[in-house]
């Protein structure tokens, strides 16, 4: 098979037409998304080109420390983005979110690259960074949804939770249903992807490998591995983060802090 066809600056400039279409729709329907589209497009160009040069440098070094440094940076950036997207400010959730993500993603990434793919060493940058990046990116969305649901449900059902606490329930017992709903909400996109993959859409990794000239059957096996690892990382990350943040939603006297 031939190698991947290059895309030059002119072709990239033509792609801006897609953003203009979205901007036109925002303007026509008074959606107020023009600034977000402009900032998001500029960040896409800047962040991806920067990451491209960083990856070339890291691949050339072929050392564990820079690879793990990139991984740490991705997790930290994801935790920061989650903090920005979740509106609740009365409960500090950044630190438990970062630590939970770092722990769960490290374990899943190590298992995938070192055991399933069999990369030697396990931190081989060509495998570890892209796979870990997919884990971080997909789970970031799930955790944002889960936390937003947790806080909104605690506010909406505050009277119910406080009544259970007054009847002798622990914070865990009083908020058990809310926590389950929050984790479930975060998991829905991953489960929907499992249902539609191969029929409704072809995922990015499989498409990229095929464009690069890989055997489609090899690409499919990689994609199956990715889909299953994303479900696991999303579930572990959501359960850990929501569980830890839930503890911070109650004070020393077991009173609900979210208002």
Secondary structure as GFF3:
##gff-version 3
##sequence-region A 1 259
A	DSSP	alpha_helix	9	28	.	.	.	ID=ss1
A	DSSP	alpha_helix	34	61	.	.	.	ID=ss2
A	DSSP	alpha_helix	64	85	.	.	.	ID=ss3
A	DSSP	alpha_helix	94	110	.	.	.	ID=ss4
A	DSSP	pi_helix	111	117	.	.	.	ID=ss5
A	DSSP	alpha_helix	125	156	.	.	.	ID=ss6
A	DSSP	alpha_helix	158	166	.	.	.	ID=ss7
A	DSSP	alpha_helix	171	174	.	.	.	ID=ss8
A	DSSP	alpha_helix	176	196	.	.	.	ID=ss9
A	DSSP	alpha_helix	204	211	.	.	.	ID=ss10
A	DSSP	alpha_helix	216	248	.	.	.	ID=ss11
###
